[in-house]
Amino acid sequence: MTTRRQFLLAGAASLGMAACPAIVRAGQATARIVIVGGGVGGATAAKYLKMADPRLQVTVIEKNPVYIRPYGSSEVLNQHTTMQALEVRYDTLRDKYGVAFVFDAAKSLDPVAKTVTTASGQVLGYDKLIVAPGIKLRYDSLPGYSEQLAETQVPSAWIPGAQTALLARQLQNMRDGGVFVLAAPPNPYRCPPGPYERAALMTEWFAKHNPRAKVLIADPKDSFVTDETAMLGWNRLYGYQPPAEYRSKIKAELLPPGKPCALEWLPAKAGGTPQRLDAKTMTLHTAGGPIKADVINVIPAMVAGQIAVDFGLTNDSGFCPVHRTTFESTLHKDVHVIGDASIADAMPKSGFSANTQAKWVARVITDQLAGRDSGTPVWENTCYALAGKDYGLFVADVFRIKEDGKIGRVNKARYLPFDATPAQIRLSAVYQQAWIQAFTQDIFA
Ligand SMILES: Cc1cc2nc3c(=O)[nH]c(=O)nc-3n(C[C@H](O)[C@H](O)[C@H](O)COP(=O)(O)OP(=O)(O)OC[C@H]3O[C@@H](n4cnc5c(N)ncnc54)[C@H](O)[C@@H]3O)c2cc1C
């Protein structure tokens, strides 16, 4: 069995570095930072730590040697992009910034000895640990649903991969005039506008390729972020007629009903809450009754990635409580939790949030090691979403720690204005595409 010292020596040699001492005290520039998860949060933290101080020993433990980015992944379904285009590699982080990678699953944490052990038995010591494992889908939250069904028949595709490709095939080959049902998740969940964007993009795609098809969103909620501007877009693009309570809220002229709309949103109050799946008959049973479908996409409830539970970082909510100013776990010292797995109050579970949290934590850690104060944090988030391929929307927010000690929003205006011109709406869709490119560069290049 490889001893910890042998492992550290081997790791240092493979990095072309001098062997590091087994114990490095915080405060020294050679401090060891281990990061679990090389997705948006983990990879951003690794890059920004190395940019802040190239002497830091930053090691990312990541299950997969290629990252499949979730943001923009619904655009595989409407053939706007490909599975291959979602793939991101770690070469630049390794070769240009000197980040070390261990491609293995993290398995256990010893917060006293300050070590992480991987599935293959490697033991990594740390001075500071960052945990960014994303989410785990609770397939069992919908009776009748399971991971096995998700992989073979009723994909979720909320963590992108083979399920995304399966859902794309099912949708693109759906029978003429078929029904696509999307079971939306309960709060809190990754990417708040995402399920609605997915349904809208497929409505647009079906209009061209399967014009008699129907898209139904079965929702356990009565509202969603960007709902008003999304519904205005759906009205303009697909003739969608918003529920009565939204008509007065949408401060813009709605197009009068023409032909029946292919897109329908069933909120909780209209009986939309998914209650049970019968995969044999392809029926989603909702509070309002059964919906028979040709393609069903279940986006189930979610919690922090399993490793956060195994590390003892979660509370009863299934997510990880953190000290708001530092994102350090309230349960283990010198362990910071960022991204979808953390409890960040008003900050949504989005890539943008994970990225801005990661940059802040990189700063907190380098400041702590140097004995500096990091000052007062300010975070941002912008979620772009599409009502159609050329119809962009967004929600943009700035966050600070409020008097109650929680993270709260400080801005008032948040959304695309109701009176945005057609050019501004098209530009928002251009920004959405540009953001995906620039964001990926910011993290991985
Ligand atoms: C369809 C869709 C559209 C989206 N669109 C947007 C958008 O437009 N804008 C936006 O800001 N966000 C968007 N998001 C959300 C965004 O992708 C996530 O919020 C973001 O990826 C969260 O980052 P993270 O680092 O917390 O998790 P992830 O990016 O999921 O990274 C977690 C990493 O941890 C690894 N991991 C997990 N467990 C272990 C373990 N035990 N050992 C080693 N590695 C492990 C995983 O393999 C993964 O690489 C979208 C999501 C979806 C599904």
Ligand as a Chemical Component Dictionary entry (heavy atoms), coordinates in Angstrom:
data_LIG
# 
_chem_comp.id                   LIG 
_chem_comp.type                 NON-POLYMER 
_chem_comp.pdbx_formal_charge   0 
_chem_comp.three_letter_code    LIG 
# 
loop_
_chem_comp_atom.comp_id 
_chem_comp_atom.atom_id 
_chem_comp_atom.alt_atom_id 
_chem_comp_atom.type_symbol 
_chem_comp_atom.charge 
_chem_comp_atom.model_Cartn_x 
_chem_comp_atom.model_Cartn_y 
_chem_comp_atom.model_Cartn_z 
_chem_comp_atom.pdbx_ordinal 
LIG C1  C1  C 0 -29.879 22.393 -18.285 1  
LIG C2  C2  C 0 -29.055 23.289 -17.408 2  
LIG C3  C3  C 0 -28.796 24.594 -17.788 3  
LIG C4  C4  C 0 -28.045 25.418 -16.976 4  
LIG N1  N1  N 0 -27.834 26.719 -17.374 5  
LIG C5  C5  C 0 -27.162 27.552 -16.573 6  
LIG C6  C6  C 0 -26.957 28.899 -16.961 7  
LIG O1  O1  O 0 -27.383 29.330 -18.033 8  
LIG N2  N2  N 0 -26.279 29.713 -16.127 9  
LIG C7  C7  C 0 -25.779 29.277 -14.940 10 
LIG O2  O2  O 0 -25.152 30.063 -14.232 11 
LIG N3  N3  N 0 -25.950 27.988 -14.538 12 
LIG C8  C8  C 0 -26.630 27.125 -15.320 13 
LIG N4  N4  N 0 -26.809 25.823 -14.928 14 
LIG C9  C9  C 0 -26.391 25.403 -13.579 15 
LIG C10 C10 C 0 -24.893 25.133 -13.439 16 
LIG O3  O3  O 0 -24.423 24.268 -14.441 17 
LIG C11 C11 C 0 -24.592 24.552 -12.065 18 
LIG O4  O4  O 0 -25.206 25.375 -11.093 19 
LIG C12 C12 C 0 -23.088 24.492 -11.802 20 
LIG O5  O5  O 0 -22.514 23.546 -12.670 21 
LIG C13 C13 C 0 -22.788 24.161 -10.347 22 
LIG O6  O6  O 0 -21.404 24.083 -10.159 23 
LIG P1  P1  P 0 -20.799 23.096 -9.051  24 
LIG O7  O7  O 0 -19.342 23.289 -9.081  25 
LIG O8  O8  O 0 -21.540 23.268 -7.781  26 
LIG O9  O9  O 0 -21.192 21.641 -9.589  27 
LIG P2  P2  P 0 -20.761 20.913 -10.942 28 
LIG O10 O10 O 0 -20.435 21.881 -11.998 29 
LIG O11 O11 O 0 -21.814 19.894 -11.197 30 
LIG O12 O12 O 0 -19.400 20.178 -10.560 31 
LIG C14 C14 C 0 -19.359 19.139 -9.602  32 
LIG C15 C15 C 0 -18.160 18.250 -9.928  33 
LIG O13 O13 O 0 -17.882 17.432 -8.797  34 
LIG C16 C16 C 0 -17.525 16.147 -9.258  35 
LIG N5  N5  N 0 -17.716 15.205 -8.156  36 
LIG C17 C17 C 0 -18.859 14.921 -7.498  37 
LIG N6  N6  N 0 -18.629 14.019 -6.526  38 
LIG C18 C18 C 0 -17.305 13.741 -6.552  39 
LIG C19 C19 C 0 -16.468 12.877 -5.799  40 
LIG N7  N7  N 0 -16.924 12.107 -4.825  41 
LIG N8  N8  N 0 -15.140 12.837 -6.111  42 
LIG C20 C20 C 0 -14.632 13.592 -7.134  43 
LIG N9  N9  N 0 -15.407 14.423 -7.883  44 
LIG C21 C21 C 0 -16.715 14.491 -7.595  45 
LIG C22 C22 C 0 -18.434 15.916 -10.460 46 
LIG O14 O14 O 0 -17.935 14.904 -11.310 47 
LIG C23 C23 C 0 -18.441 17.313 -11.102 48 
LIG O15 O15 O 0 -17.431 17.450 -12.067 49 
LIG C24 C24 C 0 -27.527 24.943 -15.746 50 
LIG C25 C25 C 0 -27.756 23.619 -15.375 51 
LIG C26 C26 C 0 -28.510 22.797 -16.194 52 
LIG C27 C27 C 0 -28.738 21.362 -15.787 53 
# 
loop_
_chem_comp_bond.comp_id 
_chem_comp_bond.atom_id_1 
_chem_comp_bond.atom_id_2 
_chem_comp_bond.value_order 
_chem_comp_bond.pdbx_ordinal 
LIG C1  C2  SING 1  
LIG C2  C3  SING 2  
LIG C2  C26 DOUB 3  
LIG C3  C4  DOUB 4  
LIG C4  N1  SING 5  
LIG C4  C24 SING 6  
LIG N1  C5  DOUB 7  
LIG C5  C6  SING 8  
LIG C5  C8  SING 9  
LIG C6  O1  DOUB 10 
LIG C6  N2  SING 11 
LIG N2  C7  SING 12 
LIG C7  O2  DOUB 13 
LIG C7  N3  SING 14 
LIG N3  C8  DOUB 15 
LIG C8  N4  SING 16 
LIG N4  C9  SING 17 
LIG N4  C24 SING 18 
LIG C9  C10 SING 19 
LIG C10 O3  SING 20 
LIG C10 C11 SING 21 
LIG C11 O4  SING 22 
LIG C11 C12 SING 23 
LIG C12 O5  SING 24 
LIG C12 C13 SING 25 
LIG C13 O6  SING 26 
LIG O6  P1  SING 27 
LIG P1  O7  DOUB 28 
LIG P1  O8  SING 29 
LIG P1  O9  SING 30 
LIG O9  P2  SING 31 
LIG P2  O10 DOUB 32 
LIG P2  O11 SING 33 
LIG P2  O12 SING 34 
LIG O12 C14 SING 35 
LIG C14 C15 SING 36 
LIG C15 O13 SING 37 
LIG C15 C23 SING 38 
LIG O13 C16 SING 39 
LIG C16 N5  SING 40 
LIG C16 C22 SING 41 
LIG N5  C17 SING 42 
LIG N5  C21 SING 43 
LIG C17 N6  DOUB 44 
LIG N6  C18 SING 45 
LIG C18 C19 SING 46 
LIG C18 C21 DOUB 47 
LIG C19 N7  SING 48 
LIG C19 N8  DOUB 49 
LIG N8  C20 SING 50 
LIG C20 N9  DOUB 51 
LIG N9  C21 SING 52 
LIG C22 O14 SING 53 
LIG C22 C23 SING 54 
LIG C23 O15 SING 55 
LIG C24 C25 DOUB 56 
LIG C25 C26 SING 57 
LIG C26 C27 SING 58 
# 
